[in-house]
Amino acid sequence: MSKRKPLIAGNWKMYKAGPQAAELANRLKSLVSDITDVDIMVAPPFTVLEIVAEILEGSIIDLGGQDLFWEVEGAYTGEISASMLKAAGCTHAIIGHSERRQYFGETNATVNRKVRAALIGGLIPVVCIGESETERESNQTFSVVQEQLEKGLEGLGSDEVQRITIAYEPVWAIGTGKTATTGQAQEVHEFIRRRMETAHGNSVASAVRILYGGSVKPENTSDLMAMADIDGALVGGASLDADSFATIVRLAMDVVGDKA
Ligand code: PEP
C-alpha cells in the first residue's frame, strides 16, 4: 500500500452563504461518517468557516481557508491571517490557487511568503501550481511547474517542505470540464516528486502528498487515483454537491488498497 494517505479536498470558492454552507456541511458529514483511510478537507468562504467548523466538529472532515495573508496582524483591510484561520478551526490553507494568481496578482513570491506564514501559524499549506493552456501548447509545462515549485517553496527546509501538500492543477482544466488525461497528470506528478527528491531527498519526496485538481468528478476519480503519484484531489465544482463529493471520497478509498 502507498504510504501516502489520500486527501480529498473541496474548494467551495465564492459559493455557499450561511444556510447553504450549513446544509452542505451537514449532509457531507453524514455521508462520510464511515470513511477510513482517506483524509478529507473542505475550504468554505471565510464568512462561514466558524459555522462549518461547529458542524464538522467530531467528524473526520478538516477545515481549510482558501487563502491567507502573510502578516500576523495589522492594517491590511480585507485580509485574513494564519492565526485567524486557526482560531476559526482551520488546519489547512490553500495557497496560490490559479484564480488568485489570475485575478488577484498572486505571484510565486507572494505564494512563498504565504506558505511561510501558514507553516509558522501551524497550518498545512496546500500549494497550487499548474500551467496555462498556452504554456502547455508551447511545451512549457515542466518549466512552469518547476519554477512555481522552486520559487513558491524557496528557502524552506526539508522539515518544512514535508508538512506541505502540493496541488497540481492545470489551469486549462479548472472549471472547464476538461480533465487532464491520467497520463498527462501522472507525468507531471512524477516530475514534481522527482524535483522534490532532488531538492529534499527521497524520504521527503515520498511523504509529500501531490493532489490533482481540474474538473475532478465521480466519473474520472478512480482512474486518476489509480496513478502512482496522484495522492488525492482538489475538487472545485463537484465539492459543492455533497453526494458528488462524498462519492469522490468513497472512490478514492476504494483505490487505496490497490495502490502499491
Ligand atoms: C479548483 O477550484 O481547484 C478546481 C480544481 O475546480 P474544478 O474542480 O471545478 O475544476
Residues whose N, C-alpha, C, O or C-beta is under 5 A from the ligand:
A	BS01	PEP	N11 A173 I174 G175 T176 G213 G214 S215 V216 L234 V235 G236 G237 A238
